[in-house]
């Protein structure tokens, strides 16, 4: 404690900023200085704040302004950037500058704001523009638009641009910089944008074994009319061709299927993009006597019998009120589409496989249509 007292007593008479130490005393275990400010006022201040420079004046507005900015009255008549100080105003204990901008507009600004925020202009965009540290886009080209000038309306910034077609357009600055506005908006210029109509033009390009002959749109989906190296034509979506899902007309898959069918003819006997054995097994009946491919579904508020097939990429389905009508339609599809395919590729099946057996499988069993309908309705309502 003695060493601390000796160190404190050595500061008496010394000056820190605007404060001169007159004496020291202890209060609540802390050492305080009694100081005299340059304005003549005396004040008790914590010794640590005086020595470190945290407290530099007595705290009055006049001393604070004098310490920070020098004598404010000396600024009258001087020019700071675009502002010329005309006079100083004291209002409510605060100091203000009455200034005139180069544009002729006069404005009253608080001295603290004047120096702290480094005010340069009256605040108008036209005056602030030359002090804003932003790149100048005049003359630069964004896609098909060349920037001629930049304007501000309210709080929004616009570009005056010239399109490659010669038309001029006023558009939002952010949209041009982000690339969302690329042309003047005419249909002629929109057609130049790659992908604007949905996709780029792939005509003449080759993907795998497919060469794109033409493109067309159907049901909001884009398709390519292609020609395979084997000579056959193929229509596929642009998405599947571009990402590589479709690489040929199907000749590669058929070749691969034939090679695998030699190894396992029952499970992997695929030809014409279908498995002969799987198609054959779906020709019979279920254990309840209901024909495979004839089901009972709810459509909206009504229940209908649904039948049809999905074979070699073609989907065809039909709705009927009774089971017998749906069964008759299913047998017609089976006779015209499925059976000719099985008999045409019968060589892929083992010799012990009997086609007639699968056609008449479980055909002797009776099918209770009403019972099945009640069970299906109950299960559908329970799921809902």
For each residue, the residues with C-beta under 8 A, 3 or more apart:
1: 4 5
2: 5 6
3: 6 7
4: 1 7 8 31
5: 1 2 8 9
6: 2 3 9 10
7: 3 4 10 11
8: 4 5 11 24 31 47
9: 5 6 12 24
10: 6 7
11: 7 8 14 21 24 33 47 51
12: 9 21 22 23 24
13: 20 21
14: 11 20 21
15: 19 20 21
16: 19 20 21 35 50 51 53 56
17: 53 56 57 67
18: 37 38 39 56 57 58 63 66 67
19: 15 16 33 35 36 37 45 50 55 56 57 58
20: 13 14 15 16 35 36
21: 11 12 13 14 15 16 24 33 34 35 50
22: 12 33 34 35 36 42
23: 12 33 34
24: 8 9 11 12 21 31 32 33 34 47
25: 31 32 34 44
26: 29 30 31 32
27: 30 32
28:
29: 26
30: 26 27 46 47
31: 4 8 24 25 26 46 47
32: 24 25 26 27 44 45 46 47
33: 11 19 21 22 23 24 44 45 46 47 50
34: 21 22 23 24 25 42 43 44
35: 16 19 20 21 22 42 43 44 45 50 58
36: 19 20 22 40 41 42
37: 18 19 40 41 42 43 57 58 60 63
38: 18 57 63
39: 18 57 58 60 62 63
40: 36 37
41: 36 37 58 60
42: 22 34 35 36 37 58
43: 34 35 37 58 59
44: 25 32 33 34 35
45: 19 32 33 35 49 50 55
46: 30 31 32 33 49 50 55
47: 8 11 24 30 31 32 33 50 51
48: 51 52 54
49: 45 46 52 54 55
50: 16 19 21 33 35 45 46 47 53 54 55
51: 11 16 47 48
52: 48 49
53: 16 17 50 56
54: 48 49 50
55: 19 45 46 49 50 59
56: 16 17 18 19 53 67
57: 17 18 19 37 38 39 60 63 64 66 67
58: 18 19 35 37 39 41 42 43 63
59: 43 55 63 64
60: 37 39 41 57 63 64
61: 64 65 93 94 95
62: 39 65 66
63: 18 37 38 39 57 58 59 60 66 67
64: 57 59 60 61 67 68
65: 61 62 68 69 72 95 111
66: 18 57 62 63 69 70 71 72
67: 17 18 56 57 63 64
68: 64 65 115
69: 65 66 72 75 111 115
70: 66 74
71: 66 74
72: 65 66 69 75 88 95 111
73: 76 88
74: 70 71 78
75: 69 72 78 80 85 88 97
76: 73 85 86 87 88
77: 84 85 86
78: 74 75 84 85
79: 83 84 85
80: 75 83 84 85 114 119 120
81: 119 120 121 131
82: 101 102 103 120 121 122 127
83: 79 80 97 99 100 101 109 119 120 121 122
84: 77 78 79 80 99 100
85: 75 76 77 78 79 80 88 97 98 99
86: 76 77 97 98 99 100 106
87: 76 97 98
88: 72 73 75 76 85 95 96 97 98 111
89: 95 96 97 98 108
90: 93 94 95 96
91: 94 96
92:
93: 61 90
94: 61 90 91 110 111 112
95: 61 65 72 88 89 90 110 111 112
96: 88 89 90 91 108 109 110 111
97: 75 83 85 86 87 88 89 108 109 110 111 114
98: 85 86 87 88 89 106 108
99: 83 84 85 86 106 107 108 109 114 122
100: 83 84 86 104 105 106
101: 82 83 104 105 106 107 121 122 124 127
102: 82 121 127
103: 82 121 122 124 126 127
104: 100 101
105: 100 101 122 124
106: 86 98 99 100 101 122
107: 99 101 122 123
108: 89 96 97 98 99
109: 83 96 97 99 113 114 119
110: 94 95 96 97 113 114
111: 65 69 72 88 94 95 96 97 114 115
112: 94 95 115 116
113: 109 110 116 117 119
114: 80 97 99 109 110 111 117 119
115: 68 69 111 112 118
116: 112 113
117: 113 114
118: 115
119: 80 81 83 109 113 114
120: 80 81 82 83 128 131
121: 81 82 83 101 102 103 124 127 128 131
122: 82 83 99 101 103 105 106 107 127
123: 107 127 128
124: 101 103 105 121 127 128
125: 128 129 152
126: 103 129
127: 82 101 102 103 121 122 123 124 130
128: 120 121 123 124 125 131 132
129: 125 126 132
130: 127
131: 81 120 121 128
132: 128 129
133:
134:
135:
136:
137: 140 147 150 159 173 177
138: 147 148 149 150
139: 146 147
140: 137 146 147
141: 145 146 147
142: 145 147 161 176 177 179 182
143: 179 182 183 193
144: 163 164 165 182 183 184 189 192 193
145: 141 142 159 161 162 163 169 171 176 181 182 183 184
146: 139 140 141 161 162 163
147: 137 138 139 140 141 142 150 159 160 161 176
148: 138 159 160 161 162 168
149: 138 159 160
150: 137 138 147 157 158 159 160 173
151: 157 158 160 170
152: 125 155 156 157 158
153: 156 158
154:
155: 152
156: 152 153 172
157: 150 151 152 172 173 174
158: 150 151 152 153 170 171 172 173
159: 137 145 147 148 149 150 170 171 172 173 176
160: 147 148 149 150 151 168 169 170
161: 142 145 146 147 148 168 169 170 171 176 184
162: 145 146 148 166 167 168 169
163: 144 145 146 166 167 168 169 183 184 186 189
164: 144 189
165: 144 183 184 186 188 189
166: 162 163
167: 162 163 184 186
168: 148 160 161 162 163 184
169: 145 160 161 162 163 184 185
170: 151 158 159 160 161
171: 145 158 159 161 175 176 181
172: 156 157 158 159 175 176 181
173: 137 150 157 158 159 176 177
174: 157 177 178
175: 171 172 178 180 181
176: 142 145 147 159 161 171 172 173 179 180 181
177: 137 142 173 174
178: 174 175
179: 142 143 176 182
180: 175 176
181: 145 171 172 175 176
182: 142 143 144 145 179 193
183: 143 144 145 163 165 186 189 190 192 193
184: 144 145 161 163 165 167 168 169 189
185: 169 189 190
186: 163 165 167 183 189 190
187: 190 191
188: 165 191 192
189: 144 163 164 165 183 184 185 186 192 193
190: 183 185 186 187 193 196 197
191: 187 188 196 197
192: 144 183 188 189
193: 143 144 182 183 189 190 196
194: 200
195: 198 199 200
196: 190 191 193
197: 190 191
198: 195 217 222
199: 195 202 215 222 238
200: 194 195
201: 215
202: 199 205 207 212 215 224 238 241 242
203: 212 213 214 215
204: 211 212
205: 202 211 212
206: 210 211 212
207: 202 210 212 226 241 242 244 246 247
208: 244 246 247 248
209: 228 229 230 247 248 249 251 252
210: 206 207 224 226 227 228 234 236 241 246 247 248 249
211: 204 205 206 226 227
212: 202 203 204 205 206 207 215 224 225 226 241
213: 203 224 225 226 227 233
214: 203 224 225
215: 199 201 202 203 212 222 223 224 225 238
216: 222 223 225
217: 198 220 221 222 223
218: 221 223
219:
220: 217
221: 217 218 237
222: 198 199 215 216 217 237 238 239
223: 215 216 217 218 235 236 237 238
224: 202 210 212 213 214 215 235 236 237 238 241
225: 212 213 214 215 216 233 235
226: 207 210 211 212 213 233 234 235 236 241 249
227: 210 211 213 231 232 233 234
228: 209 210 231 232 233 234 248 249 251
229: 209 248
230: 209 248 249 251
231: 227 228
232: 227 228 249 251
233: 213 225 226 227 228 249
234: 210 226 227 228 246 248 249 250
235: 223 224 225 226
236: 210 223 224 226 240 241 246
237: 221 222 223 224 240 241 246
238: 199 202 215 222 223 224 241 242
239: 222 242 243 245
240: 236 237 243 245 246
241: 202 207 210 212 224 226 236 237 238 244 245 246
242: 202 207 238 239
243: 239 240
244: 207 208 241 247
245: 239 240 241
246: 207 208 210 234 236 237 240 241
247: 207 208 209 210 244 252
248: 208 209 210 228 229 230 234 251 252 253
249: 209 210 226 228 230 232 233 234
250: 234 253 254 272 273
251: 209 228 230 232 248 254 255
252: 209 247 248 255 256
253: 248 250 256 257 270 273
254: 250 251 257 258 270 271 272 273
255: 251 252 258 259
256: 252 253 259 260
257: 253 254 260 261 268 269 270 271
258: 254 255 261 262 271
259: 255 256 262 263
260: 256 257 263 264 268 270
261: 257 258 264 265 268 269 270 271 348
262: 258 259 265
263: 259 260 268
264: 260 261 267 268 269
265: 261 262 268 269 277 348 349 350
266: 269 277 349 350 353
267: 264 277
268: 257 260 261 263 264 265 275
269: 257 261 264 265 266 275 276 277 345 348 349
270: 253 254 257 260 261 273 274 275 276
271: 254 257 258 261 274 276 345 348
272: 250 254 312 341 345
273: 250 253 254 270 312 313
274: 270 271 278 279 311 312 341
275: 268 269 270 278 279
276: 269 270 271 279 280 341 342 345 346 348 349
277: 265 266 267 269 280 281 348 349 353
278: 274 275 281 282
279: 274 275 276 282 283 311 338 341 342
280: 276 277 283 342 349 353 355 358
281: 277 278 284 358
282: 278 279 292 293 338
283: 279 280 292 334 338 339 342 358 359 361
284: 281 292 358 359 360 361 362 363
285: 289 290 291 292 361 362 363 365
286: 289 290 291 292 362
287: 362 365
288: 365 367 368 372
289: 285 286 362 363 365 366 367
290: 285 286 294 367 372
291: 285 286 294 327 330 331
292: 282 283 284 285 286
293: 282 307 308 309 330 333 334
294: 290 291 305 306 307 323 326 327 330
295: 305 306 307
296: 303 304 305 306 323 372 373 376
297: 303 304 305 306
298: 301 302 303 304 377 380
299: 302 303 304 319
300:
301: 298
302: 298 299
303: 296 297 298 299 373 376 377
304: 296 297 298 299 319 320 321
305: 294 295 296 297 319 320 321 322 323 325 326
306: 294 295 296 297 317 318 319 320 326
307: 293 294 295 317 318 320 326 327 329 330 333
308: 293 315 316 317 318 329 330 333
309: 293 315 316 333 337 338
310: 314 315 316
311: 274 279 314 337 338 341
312: 272 273 274
313: 273
314: 310 311
315: 308 309 310
316: 308 309 310 333
317: 306 307 308
318: 306 307 308 326 329
319: 299 304 305 306
320: 304 305 306 307 323 325 326 329
321: 304 305 325
322: 305 325 326
323: 294 296 305 320 326 327 367 369
324: 327 328
325: 305 320 321 322 328 329
326: 294 305 306 307 318 320 322 323 329 330
327: 291 294 307 323 324 330 331
328: 324 325 331 332
329: 307 308 318 320 325 326 332 333
330: 291 293 294 307 308 326 327 333 334
331: 291 327 328 334 335
332: 328 329 335 336
333: 293 307 308 309 316 329 330 336 337 338
334: 283 293 330 331 337 338 339
335: 331 332 338 339
336: 332 333 339 340
337: 309 311 333 334 340 341
338: 279 282 283 309 311 333 334 335 341 342
339: 283 334 335 336 342 343
340: 336 337 343 344
341: 272 274 276 279 311 337 338 344 345
342: 276 279 280 283 338 339 345 346 349 355
343: 339 340 346 355
344: 340 341
345: 269 271 272 276 341 342 348 349
346: 276 342 343 349 355
347:
348: 261 265 269 271 276 277 345
349: 265 266 269 276 277 280 342 345 346 353
350: 265 266 353
351:
352:
353: 266 277 280 349 350 358
354: 357 358
355: 280 342 343 346 358 359
356: 359 360
357: 354 360 361
358: 280 281 283 284 353 354 355 361
359: 283 284 355 356
360: 284 356 357 363
361: 283 284 285 357 358
362: 284 285 286 287 289 365
363: 284 285 289 360
364:
365: 285 287 288 289 362
366: 289
367: 288 289 290 323 372
368: 288 371 372
369: 323 372 373
370: 373 374
371: 368 374 375
372: 288 290 296 367 368 369 375 376
373: 296 303 369 370 376 377
374: 370 371 377 378
375: 371 372 378 379
376: 296 303 372 373 379 380
377: 298 303 373 374 380 381
378: 374 375 381 382
379: 375 376 382 383
380: 298 376 377 383 384
381: 377 378 384
382: 378 379
383: 379 380
384: 380 381
